Amino acid sequence: MVEFEFEGLRFEADDDVLTDYDFVCDVLTADTEPAALVRCFKAVFAGRDREYAKKLGGKFAKMGELLAAAIKAAGEDAKN
């Protein structure tokens, strides 16, 4: 797990999921299969996606930004 900050709040993401083949496939098919993106959120945020969405005001777009922040944080963590 990697901890990171987004919009002044602390979050955790499963960095192993971020490199998982199924995760990458879901991200790549999210344009044609919106449910794939929700699967990504659930997997990366270890089932805490709804909790995190509420912390971010319930905005779906914020979850996409949160996912991008998680990917960035995992990349920075891997460098260390």
C-alpha positions in Angstrom: 0.0 0.0 0.0 1.1 3.5 -0.7 -0.1 6.5 1.3 -0.5 9.9 -0.5 -2.1 13.3 -0.1 -4.8 14.6 -2.5 -6.5 18.0 -1.9 -5.2 18.1 1.6 -6.5 14.7 2.6 -4.7 11.4 3.1 -5.5 8.3 1.1 -4.1 4.8 0.6 -3.9 2.8 -2.6 -2.8 -0.7 -3.4 0.3 -0.2 -5.5 0.4 -3.9 -6.5 -3.0 -3.4 -8.2 -1.7 -0.5 -10.2 0.7 -2.8 -12.1 -1.8 -5.7 -12.4 -2.7 -6.8 -15.9 -6.4 -6.8 -15.2 -6.2 -3.3 -13.8 -4.4 -2.0 -16.9 -7.0 -3.7 -19.2 -9.8 -2.1 -17.2 -8.3 1.4 -17.5 -7.8 0.9 -21.2 -11.4 -0.2 -21.8 -13.0 2.4 -19.5 -14.1 4.5 -22.5 -16.2 1.8 -23.9 -17.1 0.0 -20.6 -17.7 2.5 -17.8 -18.1 -0.2 -15.2 -14.4 -1.0 -15.8 -13.4 2.2 -14.2 -15.5 1.5 -11.1 -13.7 -1.9 -10.8 -10.4 0.0 -11.0 -11.5 2.4 -8.2 -12.6 -0.6 -6.0 -9.4 -2.5 -6.6 -6.9 0.3 -6.2 -8.6 1.8 -3.1 -9.1 -1.6 -1.5 -12.9 -1.3 -1.4 -12.8 2.1 0.2 -13.8 3.9 -3.1 -17.2 5.0 -1.8 -15.7 6.3 1.4 -13.1 8.2 -0.7 -15.7 9.5 -3.1 -17.7 10.9 -0.1 -14.5 12.6 1.3 -14.2 14.3 -2.1 -17.8 15.5 -2.2 -19.2 12.7 -4.2 -17.9 13.9 -7.5 -17.1 11.1 -10.0 -14.5 13.3 -11.8 -12.6 13.7 -8.5 -12.2 9.9 -8.4 -10.5 10.0 -11.7 -8.1 12.7 -10.4 -7.6 10.6 -7.2 -6.7 7.6 -9.3 -4.2 9.7 -11.3 -2.7 10.9 -8.0 -2.5 7.3 -6.7 -0.6 6.2 -9.9 1.8 9.1 -9.5 2.3 8.3 -5.8 3.0 4.7 -6.6 5.5 5.7 -9.2 7.3 8.0 -6.8 7.3 5.3 -4.1 8.8 2.8 -6.6 11.7 5.2 -7.2 12.7 5.2 -3.5 
